[in-house]
Amino acid sequence: MPYIASNLIPLVAADSFTLWLYKTTDTRATVLSTGYFSAARTRLLAGHMVVLEAADATALLPVRTNAEVGNGLVVDASSSPLRLTGAGAMSLDADVAAAAVARCISLNALPSGVNEGETFTVRVTASGATSAVRFSILNASGAVVLGPSTAAVSSGSASVTFNAPAPGNGYLVKVEDAADSLVAQTSPSFVVLAAFALLVETGLGLLMAEAGTRLVM
């Protein structure tokens, strides 16, 4: 059966992270298929996690770009486990060295609205191993309308300048670590206002219009 929007419930939300619960009679394999959550791409963002209660398993799934989910971790399965019986002896020596790699990006404040034809700069603060950041402008449907544009991190920050997209509302700025798309953040929505056009000056008054309609005289 297809994805059911009402079955996707937010459990915890903090900053750019959300933990979701999704219950379905579909199997885990069906939920993992490409495009299953495509209708939820404006809700399920890269870096989110989904607790899945499927017909055959309970699993914790990471959300990737375009609402695709990874295989995740199965915490319980209703099918009978595979049992193997054997005996043997083995000696194994190994030295393993590993180090955690910290990455962090934080989106700076943006204007709540910009005018058509203007340029505006988007800036992030970056730390840890983050050396480059990708910037994108999304529309209200979650589709990329500008970018992605990649900028190198210098002195703990990175920035790009965009030309304002077409007038409208619901635009978002998305930033992500160029080396790890799960390290990402999305801005609050902003609007792009239609530009005013000066028609004529009469005496001390300015005659202005937008899309052929007189506004101020």
Secondary structure, DSSP 8 states (H G I E B T S, - for coil): ----GGGEEEEEEETTEEEEEEE-SS-HHHHTSTTTTGGGTTTS-TT-EEEEE-SSEEEEEEB-GGG-B---EEEEESS-----------------------EEEEE----SEEETT-EEEEEEEEEET--EEEEEEE-TTS-EEEEEEEEE-BTTEEEEEEE--SSEEEEEEEEEETTEEEEEEE---EEEE---EEEEEETTEEEEEETTEEEE-
